[in-house]
Amino acid sequence: MTVNNNNKKAISMSNPTTHRTPSTLALVPLWATAFLLAALVVWQSGNLTPRNTARAEMTAVGSDFSMLTTDSGNGEILTILNNRNGSMYVYEVNSSNGIILVDRLQIAEIIERLSQEQGK
């Protein structure tokens, strides 16, 4: 490209579309950012699991019984295992309704049902 001005001087550019390669020093922040983002993605993917895991809030064990409480969201669940007759009682405890029996189960029946389902 040639530019002429009043003094008749010519400025020429041999190749106006010259491609420059970035220096290695300029790429360091880009690679660091890429690795940081990849690490954050991996770290956050571990938090995608459901957060409704069961946790025992309080347990009590005696010679003939075991008790366990768990937060249900609306109140608490109280589970009592009777070691003498092998039964399990599940109660819902909340401030509006008090203590309500939800279910009574026999441990032997639960084990038998589970073993049959696994055998299928």
ZIPESUL-V931928 format. One record per residue. N is the residue number from 1. RES is the residue in one letter. SS is DSSP state (2 for helix, 1 for strand, 0 for the rest). NEAR is the number of other C-alpha atoms within 12 Angstrom. D_CENTER is the distance of its C-alpha to the mean C-alpha in whole Angstrom. Layout:
BEGIN
n & res & ss & near & d_center
N & RES & SS & NEAR & D_CENTER
N & RES & SS & NEAR & D_CENTER
END
This chain:
BEGIN
n & res & ss & near & d_center
1 & M & 0 & 11 & 61
2 & T & 1 & 13 & 64
3 & V & 1 & 12 & 65
4 & N & 1 & 11 & 68
5 & N & 0 & 9 & 69
6 & N & 0 & 7 & 73
7 & N & 0 & 8 & 73
8 & K & 0 & 9 & 73
9 & K & 0 & 10 & 70
10 & A & 1 & 12 & 68
11 & I & 1 & 12 & 64
12 & S & 1 & 11 & 63
13 & M & 0 & 11 & 59
14 & S & 0 & 9 & 59
15 & N & 0 & 9 & 55
16 & P & 0 & 10 & 54
17 & T & 0 & 8 & 50
18 & T & 0 & 8 & 50
19 & H & 0 & 7 & 46
20 & R & 0 & 7 & 45
21 & T & 0 & 9 & 42
22 & P & 0 & 10 & 40
23 & S & 0 & 10 & 40
24 & T & 2 & 10 & 38
25 & L & 2 & 11 & 37
26 & A & 2 & 11 & 36
27 & L & 2 & 13 & 33
28 & V & 2 & 13 & 32
29 & P & 2 & 13 & 30
30 & L & 2 & 15 & 29
31 & W & 2 & 14 & 27
32 & A & 2 & 14 & 26
33 & T & 2 & 13 & 24
34 & A & 2 & 14 & 23
35 & F & 2 & 14 & 22
36 & L & 2 & 14 & 20
37 & L & 2 & 14 & 18
38 & A & 2 & 14 & 17
39 & A & 2 & 14 & 16
40 & L & 2 & 14 & 14
41 & V & 2 & 14 & 12
42 & V & 2 & 13 & 11
43 & W & 2 & 12 & 10
44 & Q & 2 & 12 & 8
45 & S & 2 & 12 & 7
46 & G & 2 & 12 & 5
47 & N & 2 & 11 & 3
48 & L & 2 & 11 & 3
49 & T & 0 & 9 & 3
50 & P & 0 & 9 & 6
51 & R & 0 & 9 & 6
52 & N & 0 & 11 & 10
53 & T & 0 & 11 & 10
54 & A & 0 & 15 & 14
55 & R & 0 & 15 & 16
56 & A & 0 & 17 & 19
57 & E & 0 & 16 & 21
58 & M & 1 & 17 & 24
59 & T & 1 & 18 & 26
60 & A & 1 & 17 & 30
61 & V & 1 & 15 & 32
62 & G & 0 & 14 & 35
63 & S & 0 & 11 & 38
64 & D & 0 & 15 & 38
65 & F & 1 & 20 & 35
66 & S & 1 & 23 & 31
67 & M & 1 & 25 & 29
68 & L & 1 & 27 & 25
69 & T & 1 & 25 & 24
70 & T & 1 & 26 & 20
71 & D & 1 & 22 & 19
72 & S & 0 & 19 & 19
73 & G & 0 & 13 & 18
74 & N & 0 & 14 & 22
75 & G & 0 & 19 & 23
76 & E & 1 & 28 & 23
77 & I & 1 & 31 & 24
78 & L & 1 & 32 & 26
79 & T & 1 & 33 & 27
80 & I & 1 & 34 & 30
81 & L & 1 & 28 & 31
82 & N & 1 & 23 & 35
83 & N & 0 & 19 & 36
84 & R & 0 & 15 & 40
85 & N & 0 & 15 & 39
86 & G & 0 & 20 & 36
87 & S & 1 & 23 & 34
88 & M & 1 & 27 & 31
89 & Y & 1 & 28 & 31
90 & V & 1 & 26 & 28
91 & Y & 1 & 28 & 29
92 & E & 1 & 27 & 27
93 & V & 1 & 23 & 28
94 & N & 1 & 19 & 28
95 & S & 0 & 11 & 30
96 & S & 0 & 11 & 32
97 & N & 0 & 13 & 33
98 & G & 1 & 15 & 33
99 & I & 1 & 18 & 32
100 & I & 1 & 20 & 32
101 & L & 1 & 19 & 32
102 & V & 1 & 17 & 30
103 & D & 1 & 16 & 31
104 & R & 1 & 20 & 33
105 & L & 1 & 22 & 32
106 & Q & 1 & 21 & 34
107 & I & 2 & 20 & 32
108 & A & 2 & 15 & 35
109 & E & 2 & 15 & 34
110 & I & 2 & 16 & 30
111 & I & 2 & 15 & 31
112 & E & 2 & 13 & 33
113 & R & 2 & 15 & 31
114 & L & 2 & 13 & 28
115 & S & 2 & 12 & 31
116 & Q & 2 & 11 & 32
117 & E & 2 & 10 & 29
118 & Q & 2 & 9 & 28
119 & G & 2 & 8 & 32
120 & K & 0 & 7 & 32
END
